Amino acid sequence: MDPITAIGLVASVFQIVGNCGRTLQSLVHLKARYKYAGATLDALTAEVEQVQQNLSHLKEIFKDTDHSFSAILRTKPELQDTVARTLRGCEGVFKLLSADLQKISASSAETLQKLDFMRMTSFIKNEKIFDDRLTQIRGHQAALNNLCQLLSM
């Protein structure tokens, strides 16, 4: 693996870890506003935390000082493609989730003074979106977990 590619992969991991942190903060704020949305937001929070842990493990693998990770990727370009594809997919789903969270947070700020029923209805209307994102994040979390296990062997 050439140094540019290695730097790109490491940069992707750091960027996604930052996105995970911001997403977790948004989820906590949203959960405080929507007392009716506990299960969905709890599940999203747990999955985002798992992704963050897997990415932290991946960062440790990238930091490997004996450069064995770079050597493995040089000899197995398909593995390099898998790592890059997994990171791109993970980055994409977090961008979508972030946009969804911003959208619902903006609408909830407008209705902050309204009745709880209105706020509950607003969240329920958007719950399908969060269920879809949860499914996507679970898939990426599983892919990252498998990737970390593969690279650790």
C-alpha positions in Angstrom: 0.0 0.0 0.0 1.4 3.3 -1.0 1.7 6.0 1.7 -1.0 8.2 0.1 -3.5 5.4 0.4 -2.5 4.6 4.0 -3.0 8.3 4.9 -6.3 8.3 3.2 -7.6 5.3 5.1 -6.4 6.6 8.4 -8.0 10.0 7.7 -11.2 8.3 6.8 -11.2 6.5 10.2 -10.5 9.7 12.1 -13.3 11.5 10.2 -15.8 8.8 10.8 -14.9 8.7 14.5 -15.6 12.4 14.7 -18.9 11.9 13.0 -19.8 9.2 15.5 -19.1 11.5 18.4 -21.2 14.3 16.9 -24.0 11.8 16.1 -24.0 10.5 19.7 -24.3 14.1 21.0 -27.3 14.7 18.7 -28.9 11.4 19.8 -28.6 12.4 23.5 -30.1 15.8 22.8 -32.9 14.3 20.8 -33.7 11.7 23.4 -34.0 14.4 26.0 -36.7 16.1 23.8 -38.6 13.0 22.9 -39.4 10.9 25.9 -41.6 8.7 23.7 -38.7 7.6 21.5 -36.6 5.7 24.0 -36.2 2.3 22.3 -35.3 3.6 18.8 -32.9 6.2 20.0 -31.3 3.8 22.6 -30.7 1.2 19.8 -29.2 3.9 17.5 -27.0 5.1 20.3 -25.8 1.6 21.1 -25.0 0.8 17.5 -23.2 4.1 17.0 -21.1 3.4 20.1 -20.2 0.0 18.7 -19.2 1.5 15.4 -17.0 4.0 17.3 -15.4 1.2 19.3 -14.7 -0.8 16.1 -13.2 2.3 14.5 -11.0 2.9 17.5 -9.8 -0.7 17.2 -9.1 -0.1 13.5 -7.1 3.0 14.3 -5.0 0.9 16.6 -4.4 -1.6 13.8 -3.4 1.3 11.5 -1.0 2.6 14.0 0.9 -0.7 14.0 4.5 0.3 14.2 6.0 -2.7 12.5 4.0 -1.8 9.3 2.6 -5.3 9.1 -0.8 -3.8 8.2 0.7 -1.9 5.2 2.5 -5.1 4.1 -0.7 -7.1 4.3 -2.5 -4.5 2.2 0.3 -4.4 -0.3 0.2 -8.2 -0.9 -3.7 -8.3 -0.8 -5.1 -5.4 -2.8 -8.6 -6.8 -2.6 -8.3 -6.4 1.2 -7.3 -2.7 0.7 -10.4 -2.3 -1.5 -12.6 -3.9 1.2 -11.3 -1.6 3.9 -11.8 1.5 1.7 -15.3 0.3 0.7 -16.3 -0.4 4.3 -15.1 3.0 5.4 -16.9 4.8 2.5 -20.2 3.0 3.3 -19.9 3.8 7.0 -19.1 7.4 6.2 -22.1 7.6 3.9 -24.6 6.3 6.4 -23.4 8.6 9.1 -23.8 11.6 6.8 -27.4 10.5 6.1 -28.1 10.0 9.8 -26.6 13.4 10.7 -28.8 15.1 8.1 -31.9 13.3 9.5 -31.0 14.3 13.0 -30.5 17.9 12.0 -33.8 17.9 10.2 -35.8 16.5 13.1 -33.9 18.7 15.6 -34.8 21.8 13.6 -38.5 20.8 13.4 -38.5 19.9 17.1 -37.0 23.3 18.0 -40.0 24.9 16.4 -42.5 22.8 18.3 -40.6 22.9 21.6 -43.4 24.9 23.3 -46.2 22.8 21.9 -48.0 19.9 23.5 -46.2 16.6 24.1 -48.7 14.9 21.8 -47.5 17.0 18.9 -43.9 16.3 19.7 -44.7 12.5 20.0 -46.5 12.6 16.6 -43.6 14.4 15.0 -41.2 11.8 16.2 -43.4 8.8 15.3 -43.7 10.3 11.8 -39.9 10.2 11.5 -39.3 6.9 13.3 -39.3 4.9 10.1 -36.3 6.9 8.9 -34.5 6.1 12.1 -35.4 2.4 11.9 -33.9 2.4 8.3 -30.7 4.1 9.6 -30.5 1.7 12.4 -30.6 -1.3 10.0 -27.9 0.4 7.9 -25.7 1.1 10.9 -26.0 -2.4 12.1 -24.8 -3.7 8.8 -21.8 -1.4 8.8 -21.1 -2.2 12.5 -21.0 -6.0 11.6 -18.8 -5.3 8.6 -16.4 -3.2 10.7 -16.4 -5.9 13.4 -15.5 -8.6 10.8 -12.9 -6.4 9.3 -11.3 -5.8 12.7 -11.2 -9.5 13.4 -9.8 -10.3 10.0 -7.0 -7.6 10.3 -6.2 -8.7 13.9 -5.4 -12.3 12.8 
